[in-house]
Amino acid sequence: MVLDIDGINEMVKDYELESKAIKDELFRICWYMRGGVTYSESLMLSYEDREIISRIIEKNLEITKESGMNFF
């Protein structure tokens, strides 16, 4: 596949957006884990690992809201 300069620029923009989304997800995981996972460690998580941790976080948030307990 051969790309022109506009195609390359578009691809770079897409990669930048994906990179920012991944960083956002990793920082959120670190924040919710309260130091249980460092940012350096989070960089080693697979996509599947991040999905599992995110589901656990969401479930814990639901339980906290339903119980009325303080989360923060």
Stockholm file with secondary structure:
# STOCKHOLM 1.0

chainA/1-72         MVLDIDGINEMVKDYELESKAIKDELFRICWYMRGGVTYSESLMLSYEDREIISRIIEKNLEITKESGMNFF
#=GR chainA/1-72 SS CCCCHHHHHHHHHHHHHHHHHHHHHHHHHHHHTTTSSCHHHHTTCCHHHHHHHHHHHHHHHHHHHHHTCCCC
#=GC SS_cons        CCCCHHHHHHHHHHHHHHHHHHHHHHHHHHHHTTTSSCHHHHTTCCHHHHHHHHHHHHHHHHHHHHHTCCCC
//
